[in-house]
Amino acid sequence: MSRVGKYPVAIPQGVTVTVAGNLLTVKGKLGELKLVASNDVKTEVRDGKVVVAAGSSSHQARRQWGTTRALLNNMVRGVSQGYKKVLDINGVGFKAQAQGKKLNLNLGFSHDVVVAIPDGLEVKTPTPTQIEIAGADRQRVGQFAAEVRAMKKPEPYKGKGIKYSTETILRKEGKKK
């Protein structure tokens, strides 16, 4: 039995969940997300909650049960509250600037790095050394944040680079003489 899958997903005010066969559609104030569920899982909307159940007792069906419930919960939270990742930039002369659908990064290279912002995501730069990535889809927000961080990962000696605001860089000690 799935420990995650057995709990129903509550549907908050302003969010609608539609089940059409294996296609789950979640609409809210921040957008619309769709999920194609596995054939091993059955979903239905009851009393303002979405109930996910395993279609059989097979190992694959039980795995898909918990995964589908977690993905559905992320979708409901995403269209109602949204997801946000904050990145900090450390380093002399390192900065970022959001311009329309492009993110311009100065990371100490001989050229500026220009990154296209995917549809459905909103990128802000409140300060030149901070990047805020927000959107309804948790996976897309996290993936884009990881791609931006990978442009200049923080190095362990001085901490220069792009890091998550919640991340702690363990500093290595230099050689002792």
N, C-alpha and C positions, 0 to 999 in steps of 0.2 A: 504494500500500500504506500502511495506517495504521501510524504509528510507535507509537501508543498501543494500538491494537486487537490487535496481534500478540502481546502478552504475556498469558499466562493469569492469571486471578485466583486466588490461593491461598486455600483455605478453612481458616481456623484451627480449633483444637479448640473444640467447643461450638457451632459454627455449621453450619446445614444450609441447602443451596441446592436448591430444587426448580424444575424447568423443566417447564411444562405448556403446550405450544404456544408462544405468545408471552408468556405470563405467567411472570415470574421471581419467586419468593418466597424471601426470606432470613430465617431465624429464628435468634435468638441470645439471650444472657442479657439484653440491653437492649431486646428487642422484636422485632417482625416488620415487615418492609418489603416492598412489592410494586412491581414495575415491569412495565409492558406494553411489550415491545420492538417495534421496527418489523418489518414483514414482510420488510424487506431484510436482516435479520440472523439468523443461526442461532447458537444457544447450546446447549452440552451440558456435562455434568459428567463429567470423566474424571480418575481418579487423584488425587482430593482437590483438583482445580482446575476452574475454570469456563473453558471455551474459547469465545471469541466469534469468529465468522467472518462475513465479508461474504457475502450470498446471491448476489450477482452482481458484475460489474466496473463497474457504473454509478457515476457520481459520487455520487449520493444514497446508495447502499449503502455506499460507502467512508466517507462522513461519519458515517453512523449506526453503523458498526462501531466507530469510536473513541469516539463518544459513549456508546454502550451499555456498552462495556467500562469507561469511566470512572465512569458512574453505578453500575454493578454493584460496582465496587471500593469506591466510597463507601458503598454499602449494607452490604457485608461488614464494612468497618471500623466503620461506625456501630453495628451490632448487637453487635459484639464489644468495641470500646473506647469508642465514643461520640464526640460532638463537643461542644466547649465554647467559648463566647465570653465574654470578660470586658469589661465596660464600666466606665469610671471617670467619676465626676461631679465637676466642678470648679465652684465658685461659693459665695459666702456664703449659707448657708441652704438650699442645694440638697441634697436627700437622697432616698433610695429605701427602700421597705420592702415585702417580699413577704409577703402575707397570704393564705394558701390559694391560690385560683386567680386572684388579683388582684395587680397590682403598683401600688403607690401611689407617685407621684412628686411631690415638691415642687420645682418648677423656677423659682421666682420669679414665677409667675403669680398672679393674684388668687384662684385656686382650685387645688386639688390635681388632678393628672392621674391617673386610674385606668385602667389597661390590663388587659384580660382576658388571662390566660396561655393559649395554645392547648394542646389536648390533646397529650400525647406530649412536652411540654417541661417541664423542671424549672428553676425560677428561684429563686436564693438571693441574699440580701443579707448577706454576711459582715460588712460594715461599712456604715454609712449612705451612704457615697459609692462603693460598689462593687456591681455587679450581675453575677452569674454565670448564664449561660443554658446549659443542657446538654440534650442529647437524642441520639437515634439517627439522626435524619434531618438530614443536613448542610444541605439547602436550607431546612428549616423553622427550624433554629437561626439560620442567617445572616439569613433574612428577618425573624424577630422581633427580632433584635439591631439590624438596620437600622431597623426601625419605631420601636424605643425610642430609638435615637440621633436619629432625625428629630424627636422631640418637642422637643429643644433642641440643635441642632447647635452644636459648639464655635465660638466666634467668634475671629477671628485676633488680636485686640488683647490680651485678657487671658486667653484660653483657657477662658472660662466656657462650660459646657455639658456634654453627654455625649459621650465619645469612647471608642473602642476602647482597651484597655490597651496595645496595640502601636502605636497611632497617634501620630504626632508632629505637633503643630500648629505650623505655621510662623507665627511672630509677625511682624506688620507693624510697622514703625517708624511712630511718629506724625509729624506735621508738625514740621519743624525751623524754629525762628525765627531 
